[in-house]
Amino acid sequence: RMVKYCVDKQKNARGQLQRGSANNPPEISNRCTKKWGTDYRMVKYCVDKQQGALNDLKNSGIYR
């Protein structure tokens, strides 16, 4: 059961990454993929956190 749970979570994260790839700068996706490889849940977590930080910087006017 746990193996199936993990596989399902990885598939779900991979699908979300593929669907959201157009919205993320390639630098973020590449960096997170290089760091986490095929652990798609961690890649997605990394991308989400990095994209959130970038959005915060843009909203604050620090980064354009």
C-alpha positions in Angstrom: 0.0 0.0 0.0 2.8 2.4 0.8 4.6 1.8 -2.4 1.4 2.5 -4.4 0.8 5.6 -2.3 4.3 6.9 -3.0 4.1 6.1 -6.7 0.7 7.9 -7.0 2.1 11.0 -5.2 5.1 11.0 -7.6 2.9 10.7 -10.6 0.6 13.5 -9.4 3.5 15.8 -8.7 5.1 15.0 -12.1 1.8 15.8 -13.9 1.4 19.1 -12.0 5.0 20.1 -13.0 4.3 19.3 -16.6 1.1 21.3 -16.6 2.6 24.3 -14.8 5.9 24.4 -16.7 4.8 27.2 -19.0 4.2 29.5 -16.0 7.6 28.9 -14.4 10.9 30.4 -15.5 13.1 27.7 -16.9 15.9 28.7 -14.5 13.7 27.7 -11.5 12.7 24.4 -13.0 16.2 23.5 -14.1 17.7 24.4 -10.7 15.1 22.3 -8.8 15.4 19.4 -11.2 19.1 19.4 -11.0 18.9 19.4 -7.2 16.1 16.8 -6.8 16.3 14.7 -9.9 13.3 12.4 -10.3 11.9 13.0 -6.9 9.0 14.9 -8.4 7.4 15.8 -5.1 10.5 17.6 -4.0 11.0 19.2 -7.4 7.4 20.5 -7.3 8.0 21.7 -3.7 11.2 23.5 -4.7 9.6 25.1 -7.8 6.6 26.3 -5.8 8.8 27.8 -3.1 11.1 29.5 -5.6 8.2 30.8 -7.7 6.6 32.2 -4.6 9.7 34.0 -3.6 10.1 35.4 -7.1 6.5 36.6 -7.0 7.1 38.2 -3.6 10.1 40.1 -5.0 8.2 41.2 -8.0 5.2 42.4 -5.8 7.6 44.4 -3.5 9.1 46.2 -6.5 12.6 44.9 -5.7 12.7 42.7 -8.9 11.1 43.4 -12.2 
